[in-house]
Amino acid sequence: MSWIVRAVARHFGLQFLLPDEMKALIVDDDRVLADVVGFALRREGFQIIQAHDGQSALQRWQEEAPDLIILDINLPKIDGFAVCQQIRKQSNTPIIMLTVRGEDEDVVHGLELGADDYIAKPFSPRQLVARAQAVMRRAGQSPATAPRQIEGLSLSASRREVRIADGEPIALTPLEGRLLEYFLINAHQVVTIDAIIDYVWGPRGADRDMVRQLVRRLRRKIEADPTSPKFIYTVPGLGYGLLLDSHFSG
């Protein structure tokens, strides 16, 4: 949510709970860069916390419980890899790691330790904000979070359960839950396979066959007849959609 939207909201007495109450922990020993990143995220409604070495990063994380962490790899005292590893033992807080351009091994190692995304230096503040918004969406913590109920289908993202009408809750895997959440966010619209991959798998990626298999598994759970779906439609050559109009699904 931009600072302009927040200013208009305040003028009319409106309140937004997210992301205005969210905290971002920025960890970088380059204080100038940390200030630039903090300024960009502050404009998007985040409360900013900073740390400039790995030891203080862990301390601030424990004290402040941030909703997002921007984490440089090359830190004094404790490096970013060790910080990421320690945090992942206790929390699923979204982490974006900052790397030096071209250091592919660092990227792979960071993702293996549980980082949600990475961005190579140098980068623009706009690029970082876009990545931050993406990981927050994937974590289910942005204003675009899926509606919980729509036309006979209700999702509990925290419990990873879906109900059809008044039926019993149906357990979903993490990937199935993210796929259904994305469909709910974009209900009545066609979404491309590439967009699904970006939302469900993120920087780790997937291929078209993996998407088809995941859609097939989700249909088996929520459709009375998966061969004649009433919720999730295939749009040949385009992608998929939830509760599409006859123009797309007919």
HELIX and SHEET records of a PDB file:
HELIX    1   1 TRP A    3  HIS A   11  1                                   9    
HELIX    2   2 ARG A   31  ARG A   43  1                                  13    
HELIX    3   3 GLY A   54  GLU A   64  1                                  11    
HELIX    4   4 GLY A   80  ARG A   88  1                                   9    
HELIX    5   5 ASP A  104  GLU A  112  1                                   9    
HELIX    6   6 PRO A  125  ARG A  138  1                                  14    
HELIX    7   7 PRO A  174  ILE A  185  1                                  12    
HELIX    8   8 ILE A  193  VAL A  200  1                                   8    
HELIX    9   9 GLY A  202  ARG A  204  5                                   3    
HELIX   10  10 ARG A  208  ILE A  222  1                                  15    
HELIX   11  11 SER A  246  SER A  249  1                                   4    
SHEET    1   A 5 GLN A  47  ALA A  51  0                                        
SHEET    2   A 5 LYS A  23  VAL A  27  1                                        
SHEET    3   A 5 LEU A  68  ASP A  72  1                                        
SHEET    4   A 5 ILE A  95  VAL A 100  1                                        
SHEET    5   A 5 ASP A 117  LYS A 121  1                                        
SHEET    1   B 4 GLN A 149  ILE A 150  0                                        
SHEET    2   B 4 LEU A 153  SER A 156 -1                                        
SHEET    3   B 4 GLU A 161  ILE A 164 -1                                        
SHEET    4   B 4 ILE A 170  ALA A 171 -1                                        
SHEET    1   C 3 VAL A 190  THR A 192  0                                        
SHEET    2   C 3 GLY A 239  LEU A 242 -1                                        
SHEET    3   C 3 ILE A 232  VAL A 235 -1                                        
END                                                                             
